[in-house]
Amino acid sequence: MFIKRDDLIHPFISGNKWRKLKYTLAAARKAGKYHLVSFGGPYSNHLHALAYAAKVFGFKSTGIVRGETVSNSMLEMNRNWGMNLVFANRTAYRDRQTLFEQHAGHDPEAFFVDEGGAGETGMLGCEEIIYELEESYDHIFCAVGTGTTLRGLVSGIAKAGKIIRAEGICVLKGAEKMDEDWKRETSDYRLHHRFHEGGYAKHSPQLLAFMKSFYEASGIELDHVYTGKMMKAICTLAAEDYFKPGASVLCLHTGGLFGLSGLTK
Ligand SMILES: *Cc1c(COP(=O)(O)O)cnc(C)c1O
């Protein structure tokens, strides 16, 4: 078992959020759009990464946050990096295109970046994870939220002509519809739906205990929303003899450790 440490890319523009932003920011710049407008929950790793990247790369940014007005350390940091925060209730939040028109439609430089950095340019950056591999593996695992990272892996594997089975651990309840949407894909991939622990950001004492013992054994931190669930799932699968003897398994550490600080305290 191997771990690709994308969590070490940057403390704030962490893991797959950098992968997903890279070509999105390039596309915005190419189009002459210098105001990034995006979406996320109050603890969104994506908005956190986008706020910091916007500051570093010379963009304005607006973050449209799901739910009632709240404050937390991640949102405060986003604000300090120059992000304009707007709160939208859950009903309004469903229609992100309308929110974009309402809050940024007047600005010709505004550029829509979907929730979680999802989309074609997001996928493109995630393909590069595959191109960086110096060896081949039988399986590559990642946590699945929007699925953009996994789709990028699948398409990178196909383009590079490698034979690696991409496997995603879904962290949201009821993500089975993704399988329907992905049937068109030709590459070998698999989604696992039984490791979400009740839904997004929900977690059991067993998960926290697992994260702790994993850290003690490896010195590698995991978060309870994404990477903890992924790693625990892989261990469960291994215990169930899911893998052939001698199979090599690459786990993608997608980062997300900043949000952990609230939990450990
Ligand atoms: C956002 C995030 C994910 C989910 O990635 P998707 O491309 O939306 O599936 C996985 N891991 C971490 C740490 C994240 O922050």
The ligand as an SDF file (V2000), in Angstrom:
LIG
                    3D

 15 15  0  0  0  0  0  0  0  0999 V2000
  -13.1050   18.2710   -1.6580 C   0  0  0  0  0  0  0  0  0  0  0  0
  -12.3910   17.0790   -1.1640 C   0  0  0  0  0  0  0  0  0  0  0  0
  -12.6110   15.8000   -1.7190 C   0  0  0  0  0  0  0  0  0  0  0  0
  -13.6820   15.5230   -2.7550 C   0  0  0  0  0  0  0  0  0  0  0  0
  -13.2460   15.6960   -4.0540 O   0  0  0  0  0  0  0  0  0  0  0  0
  -14.2510   15.5960   -5.2820 P   0  0  0  0  0  0  0  0  0  0  0  0
  -13.4110   15.9090   -6.4520 O   0  0  0  0  0  0  0  0  0  0  0  0
  -15.3110   16.6530   -5.0610 O   0  0  0  0  0  0  0  0  0  0  0  0
  -14.8610   14.2580   -5.3160 O   0  0  0  0  0  0  0  0  0  0  0  0
  -11.8360   14.7440   -1.2640 C   0  0  0  0  0  0  0  0  0  0  0  0
  -10.9130   14.9320   -0.2780 N   0  0  0  0  0  0  0  0  0  0  0  0
  -10.7000   16.1270    0.2880 C   0  0  0  0  0  0  0  0  0  0  0  0
   -9.7140   16.2300    1.3730 C   0  0  0  0  0  0  0  0  0  0  0  0
  -11.4240   17.2440   -0.1290 C   0  0  0  0  0  0  0  0  0  0  0  0
  -11.2120   18.4330    0.4590 O   0  0  0  0  0  0  0  0  0  0  0  0
  1  2  1  0
  2  3  1  0
  2 14  2  0
  3  4  1  0
  3 10  2  0
  4  5  1  0
  5  6  1  0
  6  7  2  0
  6  8  1  0
  6  9  1  0
 10 11  1  0
 11 12  2  0
 12 13  1  0
 12 14  1  0
 14 15  1  0
M  END
$$$$
